[in-house]
Amino acid sequence: MHTAERVTLAQFPSGISINTTVHTYGDRADDGPTIYVQAAQHGREINGTEVLRRLHNRLTDDDTPELRGTLIAVPVADPLTFDTVSYTTPEIVDSVNSNMNRCWPGDTAGTIHERMAATLWEYASEADAIVDLHTGGPDMQTHTVYMRGNTESRALAEAFGTELLLAESAGDEASTEWSERGFGGKLRVAATREGIPSITPELAHNKQLVEPAIETGLDGMVNVLRSSDMLPGSVPAWDGIRARNHLGRVRAAASGLYVRDQSASLGDRVAEGDTFGTVYDPTTYEALQTVEADRDGILYSIETEATVTAGETLLGVAERIDQ
């Protein structure tokens, strides 16, 4: 069984509605579990949207068994950023909360993004588990993030099946930067705190549909449904790498031209002090910064653009967690 509901998330000052579509699969009257999944909360991150289209085709195929339980899917969670192919909205649209993924569970009397989040939270809060599909960009290894210490979210991440899992500390266990950047308002964090196991798969690549990323997302969603006994079939035993996500990424100490060491690859094991290139002043040729890993761990992001601005992230190294 499949239904598609056109939902008004909020409205512009002119009265024009901001709408999206919420798809429901299965029978809400069934006593099986409910899973909520959304994509394109950041509008340039489109591979998750294509994952849900292909999942739709699979679930509505006559050869696919009927779901036990209910899947609620929102392929475009933020139409505002989707239409502008952007990460956040312009200030004129929401000057307080330009990033929708910083204001969950939302506020029905708040800013536009808070109202949008509050509308979708009515669906998400009913779920037994949540998958928030994101895209990390071409310079980031595909991985899945969950809240560190939450056993059910970890199990959900392992079921999804990416090789790299990142456990993110939250609240008092996190660095000051975590609260300064409003991470407590992420959907995954808000939901986990409400007792709903939640994960954020980062499927790598944005603005372009990339087959490996889409296939990983589709396989992951089928695995989640199977692990919840919503679809028949076994889930492969997870045998990957768990690491601690941290916010202290290696940043550009000065603006300039980043000449990167081309031998470094995503997923490499690195040691504190390993070098990955140099930032130069392009006019004087002065070396401004030797880019070094700040800890031992897994290299999961590398800046590939040559022109960098002070403060920009150049490397992401996650500390491996012993099994």
Wavefront OBJ file of the C-alpha trace (Angstrom):
o trace
v 0.000 0.000 0.000
v 1.316 3.461 -0.928
v -0.097 6.935 -0.442
v 1.352 10.347 -1.301
v 0.259 13.385 0.710
v 0.995 16.952 -0.367
v 1.921 18.805 2.828
v 2.243 22.542 3.496
v 5.366 23.150 5.558
v 5.100 26.937 5.942
v 4.301 29.970 3.822
v 5.981 33.071 2.423
v 4.841 36.608 3.370
v 2.822 36.720 0.129
v 0.789 33.733 1.291
v 2.358 31.319 -1.199
v 2.728 27.910 0.410
v 5.970 25.987 0.794
v 4.971 22.407 0.020
v 6.501 18.958 -0.108
v 5.249 15.396 -0.518
v 5.164 12.786 2.232
v 5.018 9.180 1.025
v 3.660 6.407 3.230
v 4.213 2.716 2.524
v 2.531 -0.157 4.323
v -0.466 -0.081 6.592
v -0.495 2.313 9.548
v -2.903 -0.078 11.248
v -0.257 -2.814 11.097
v 1.422 -3.527 14.420
v 4.874 -3.520 12.782
v 7.480 -0.784 13.296
v 7.443 2.675 11.739
v 10.543 4.128 10.099
v 10.873 7.750 9.000
v 13.380 8.689 6.280
v 14.007 12.038 4.640
v 16.428 13.497 2.107
v 17.508 16.912 0.802
v 17.291 18.753 4.090
v 20.234 20.556 2.500
v 19.071 21.181 -1.044
v 22.332 20.567 -2.866
v 22.535 17.068 -1.345
v 20.437 15.279 -3.929
v 21.652 11.674 -3.991
v 19.353 10.822 -1.079
v 16.372 12.077 -3.082
v 17.228 9.671 -5.899
v 17.705 6.881 -3.342
v 14.113 7.384 -2.198
v 12.778 7.439 -5.779
v 14.430 4.088 -6.466
v 13.260 2.715 -3.128
v 9.737 3.804 -4.098
v 9.995 1.886 -7.378
v 11.165 -1.169 -5.506
v 8.481 -1.053 -2.813
v 5.657 -0.504 -5.320
v 6.849 -3.281 -7.630
v 4.421 -6.204 -7.761
v 7.260 -8.633 -7.028
v 8.184 -6.922 -3.726
v 6.458 -8.323 -0.621
v 4.155 -5.954 1.269
v 5.887 -4.113 4.072
v 5.304 -5.236 7.615
v 4.862 -1.945 9.389
v 5.079 1.569 7.952
v 7.729 3.558 6.098
v 7.291 7.335 5.942
v 9.528 8.972 3.305
v 10.096 12.647 2.495
v 12.291 12.990 -0.617
v 12.640 16.795 -0.359
v 12.639 17.905 3.275
v 13.627 21.504 2.476
v 12.178 22.777 -0.822
v 13.706 26.219 -0.164
v 17.291 24.994 -0.385
v 16.435 22.397 -3.038
v 15.181 25.085 -5.418
v 18.340 27.165 -4.917
v 20.716 24.139 -4.942
v 22.114 25.426 -1.658
v 23.070 24.294 1.835
v 21.199 27.079 3.637
v 18.560 29.669 2.755
v 19.295 33.356 2.068
v 19.044 35.635 5.095
v 15.901 37.281 3.737
v 14.058 33.928 3.921
v 15.118 32.957 7.448
v 17.622 35.275 9.064
v 17.591 33.387 12.383
v 17.730 29.765 11.228
v 19.176 29.649 7.731
v 20.088 25.961 8.263
v 17.026 23.774 8.762
v 19.164 21.108 10.432
v 19.817 23.323 13.429
v 16.263 23.889 14.647
v 14.670 20.487 15.324
v 12.158 19.580 16.657
v 10.972 22.931 15.367
v 8.405 25.443 16.560
v 4.934 25.921 15.093
v 5.130 29.625 16.015
v 8.771 30.140 15.027
v 10.745 31.125 11.938
v 10.072 29.547 8.536
v 12.594 26.749 9.037
v 11.360 26.117 12.582
v 7.807 25.796 11.271
v 8.935 23.476 8.482
v 10.789 21.279 10.966
v 7.806 21.253 13.331
v 5.518 20.071 10.519
v 7.817 17.200 9.560
v 8.442 16.390 13.225
v 4.779 15.374 13.477
v 5.662 12.476 11.171
v 9.187 11.794 12.455
v 8.181 11.717 16.117
v 5.846 8.773 15.426
v 8.730 6.621 14.202
v 10.620 3.817 15.897
v 13.762 4.780 13.947
v 14.891 7.678 11.745
v 17.253 7.873 8.761
v 18.244 11.403 7.662
v 19.984 11.034 4.280
v 22.732 13.592 3.621
v 25.618 14.088 1.198
v 29.116 14.883 2.380
v 30.535 16.097 -0.916
v 33.105 14.624 -3.320
v 35.964 15.248 -0.887
v 34.464 13.191 1.949
v 34.378 9.429 2.456
v 30.911 7.911 2.622
v 30.040 7.236 6.263
v 27.181 7.109 8.757
v 26.990 9.259 11.886
v 25.214 8.297 15.103
v 25.226 9.615 18.658
v 28.048 8.098 20.632
v 26.907 5.863 23.475
v 23.465 5.198 21.983
v 23.399 1.445 21.421
v 20.224 1.384 19.315
v 21.471 4.115 16.971
v 24.766 2.294 16.599
v 22.907 -0.902 15.644
v 20.881 1.076 13.096
v 24.101 2.499 11.618
v 25.643 -0.961 11.397
v 22.517 -2.237 9.638
v 22.705 0.594 7.088
v 26.114 -0.794 6.321
v 28.630 1.873 5.279
v 32.203 0.790 5.944
v 32.936 3.836 8.129
v 30.764 4.740 11.125
v 31.376 7.964 13.020
v 30.248 8.191 16.644
v 29.542 11.827 17.499
v 29.658 13.006 21.078
v 26.879 15.394 22.043
v 25.984 17.854 24.765
v 28.293 17.964 27.780
v 30.517 15.247 26.291
v 31.212 17.321 23.171
v 33.538 20.262 22.638
v 32.378 23.860 23.041
v 32.217 24.149 19.254
v 29.429 21.550 19.189
v 27.035 23.834 21.055
v 28.332 26.998 19.391
v 27.354 25.585 15.990
v 23.877 24.604 17.165
v 24.351 20.870 16.661
v 21.774 20.165 19.352
v 19.185 21.206 16.772
v 20.064 18.461 14.299
v 17.225 16.077 13.503
v 19.370 13.087 14.476
v 20.291 14.611 17.842
v 16.791 15.842 18.702
v 15.288 12.468 17.814
v 17.881 10.408 19.679
v 17.255 12.518 22.773
v 13.553 11.692 22.435
v 14.401 7.994 22.489
v 14.183 7.414 18.720
v 17.278 5.671 17.273
v 18.549 7.909 14.472
v 21.384 8.003 11.951
v 22.767 10.381 9.339
v 24.315 8.597 6.345
v 26.639 10.916 4.383
v 26.596 9.465 0.869
v 29.431 11.508 -0.708
v 29.035 13.839 -3.704
v 26.539 16.658 -4.002
v 24.836 18.491 -6.872
v 25.449 15.458 -9.096
v 23.795 12.055 -9.115
v 26.590 9.529 -8.573
v 25.784 5.840 -8.951
v 28.010 4.430 -6.161
v 26.495 6.894 -3.670
v 22.945 6.103 -4.784
v 23.549 2.347 -4.688
v 25.032 2.613 -1.195
v 21.986 4.558 -0.016
v 19.501 2.163 -1.603
v 21.257 -0.896 -0.201
v 21.390 0.830 3.181
v 17.664 1.565 3.246
v 16.791 -2.004 2.256
v 19.118 -3.250 4.995
v 17.373 -1.008 7.543
v 13.963 -2.357 6.508
v 15.205 -5.928 6.701
v 16.880 -5.416 10.076
v 13.535 -4.148 11.379
v 11.737 -7.224 9.957
v 9.758 -4.963 7.639
v 11.047 -6.785 4.560
v 12.198 -10.409 4.275
v 15.867 -11.115 3.763
v 19.090 -11.151 5.722
v 21.336 -8.208 6.527
v 25.079 -8.626 5.933
v 27.116 -8.670 9.138
v 28.802 -5.297 9.499
v 32.601 -5.503 9.460
v 33.845 -1.962 9.095
v 35.563 0.799 11.045
v 34.144 2.786 13.932
v 35.742 6.117 14.691
v 35.046 9.132 16.880
v 33.777 12.114 14.967
v 35.260 15.350 16.268
v 34.977 19.015 15.362
v 38.673 19.887 15.645
v 39.365 19.438 11.946
v 42.564 20.785 10.404
v 41.772 24.223 9.080
v 43.560 26.712 6.854
v 45.650 29.004 9.042
v 45.730 31.596 6.262
v 44.076 32.231 2.917
v 46.031 31.217 -0.140
v 46.716 28.503 -2.694
v 46.585 24.955 -1.336
v 48.996 22.660 -3.147
v 47.808 19.264 -1.974
v 49.827 16.088 -1.653
v 48.157 13.947 -4.306
v 49.218 10.677 -2.675
v 46.683 11.012 0.158
v 43.413 9.105 -0.267
v 40.154 9.003 1.635
v 40.124 6.162 4.139
v 43.885 6.226 4.705
v 45.166 5.586 8.189
v 47.228 8.579 9.204
v 49.421 9.572 12.121
v 49.706 12.867 13.959
v 52.211 15.034 12.105
v 51.729 13.439 8.673
v 51.810 16.187 6.033
v 49.262 16.678 3.262
v 50.469 19.719 1.376
v 51.240 23.412 1.755
v 49.254 26.642 1.647
v 51.167 29.349 -0.271
v 50.731 33.055 -0.858
v 50.064 32.939 -4.616
v 51.668 36.337 -5.209
v 54.871 36.089 -3.154
v 55.194 32.239 -3.201
v 55.705 32.344 0.582
v 54.785 29.100 2.350
v 52.083 30.056 4.853
v 51.184 26.650 6.322
v 52.312 23.067 6.203
v 49.098 21.083 6.465
v 49.513 18.306 9.051
v 47.233 15.754 10.669
v 46.429 16.796 14.221
v 45.913 13.220 15.481
v 46.166 9.550 14.603
v 43.108 8.185 12.842
v 41.174 7.740 9.606
v 41.371 10.414 6.905
v 37.720 10.908 5.967
v 37.762 14.323 4.291
v 40.268 16.172 2.096
v 39.808 19.614 0.589
v 40.263 19.286 -3.164
v 39.800 22.943 -4.161
v 43.068 24.847 -4.614
v 41.938 28.315 -3.474
v 41.272 28.245 0.268
v 40.162 30.804 2.831
v 41.449 31.115 6.384
v 39.407 28.907 8.697
v 38.297 26.540 5.930
v 38.522 22.820 6.709
v 41.377 21.139 4.840
v 41.415 17.720 6.512
v 39.072 15.620 8.615
v 40.683 12.905 10.732
v 38.469 10.681 12.878
v 39.988 8.810 15.812
v 39.476 5.093 15.529
v 37.482 3.450 18.339
v 38.653 0.015 19.489
v 36.019 -2.619 18.846
l 1 2 3 4 5 6 7 8 9 10 11 12 13 14 15 16 17 18 19 20 21 22 23 24 25 26 27 28 29 30 31 32 33 34 35 36 37 38 39 40 41 42 43 44 45 46 47 48 49 50 51 52 53 54 55 56 57 58 59 60 61 62 63 64 65 66 67 68 69 70 71 72 73 74 75 76 77 78 79 80 81 82 83 84 85 86 87 88 89 90 91 92 93 94 95 96 97 98 99 100 101 102 103 104 105 106 107 108 109 110 111 112 113 114 115 116 117 118 119 120 121 122 123 124 125 126 127 128 129 130 131 132 133 134 135 136 137 138 139 140 141 142 143 144 145 146 147 148 149 150 151 152 153 154 155 156 157 158 159 160 161 162 163 164 165 166 167 168 169 170 171 172 173 174 175 176 177 178 179 180 181 182 183 184 185 186 187 188 189 190 191 192 193 194 195 196 197 198 199 200 201 202 203 204 205 206 207 208 209 210 211 212 213 214 215 216 217 218 219 220 221 222 223 224 225 226 227 228 229 230 231 232 233 234 235 236 237 238 239 240 241 242 243 244 245 246 247 248 249 250 251 252 253 254 255 256 257 258 259 260 261 262 263 264 265 266 267 268 269 270 271 272 273 274 275 276 277 278 279 280 281 282 283 284 285 286 287 288 289 290 291 292 293 294 295 296 297 298 299 300 301 302 303 304 305 306 307 308 309 310 311 312 313 314 315 316 317 318 319 320 321 322 323
